[in-house]
Amino acid sequence: MFALVFLGLLVGFLVVLPILLVVAVLRLALGLVLLPLKLVGVVAKLTIGLLVGVLALVAAVVAVVLVPLLPIVFLVGTVWIVARLLRRRPVPA
């Protein structure tokens, strides 16, 4: 009985072990082939993340600086519109 179990395990290992080795070699080869693409993906994600961060920082600074100036901008715009409306235009000849 023990010999039969041993024979079954031996045959199982003789079938399973080569399959596992082939799968491991194929995964390694595919991983090495796709490594440059993975590196490009990481660099692209890093670049996009930095770009979005810088744009968000610029937008925050612009908002902090310009939002308090909005009442002054509206006041100056109103005065400018009124001044344009009250200005006399020359009569075309």
MOJO-V96149 format. One record per backbone hydrogen bond with DSSP energy under -0.5 kcal/mol. CO is the residue of the C=O (numbers start at 0). NH is the residue of the N-H. E is the energy in kcal/mol with one decimal. If there is no record, write none. Layout:
CO/NH/E, CO/NH/E
//
This chain:
0/4/-2.2, 1/5/-2.7, 2/6/-2.5, 3/7/-2.3, 4/8/-2.6, 5/9/-2.4, 6/10/-2.5, 7/11/-2.4, 8/12/-2.8, 9/13/-2.2, 10/14/-1.4, 11/15/-3.4, 12/16/-2.2, 14/18/-1.0, 15/19/-2.6, 16/20/-2.4, 17/21/-2.7, 18/22/-2.5, 19/23/-2.5, 20/24/-2.5, 21/25/-2.6, 22/26/-2.5, 23/27/-2.3, 24/28/-2.6, 25/29/-2.8, 26/30/-2.5, 27/31/-2.2, 28/32/-2.2, 29/33/-2.4, 30/34/-0.7, 33/37/-2.0, 34/38/-2.4, 35/39/-2.4, 36/40/-2.2, 37/41/-2.3, 38/42/-2.5, 39/43/-2.6, 40/44/-2.5, 41/45/-2.4, 42/46/-2.6, 43/47/-2.8, 44/48/-2.5, 45/49/-2.4, 46/50/-2.5, 47/51/-2.6, 48/52/-2.2, 49/53/-2.6, 50/54/-2.6, 51/55/-2.4, 52/56/-2.2, 53/57/-2.6, 54/58/-2.5, 55/59/-2.3, 56/60/-2.4, 57/61/-2.7, 58/62/-2.4, 59/63/-2.5, 60/64/-2.2, 61/65/-3.1, 62/66/-2.0, 65/68/-0.6, 65/69/-0.6, 66/69/-1.2, 68/72/-2.3, 69/73/-2.6, 70/74/-2.2, 71/75/-2.7, 72/76/-2.4, 73/77/-2.3, 74/78/-2.4, 75/79/-2.4, 76/80/-2.4, 77/81/-2.5, 78/82/-2.5, 79/83/-2.2, 80/84/-2.1, 81/85/-2.0, 82/86/-0.9
//
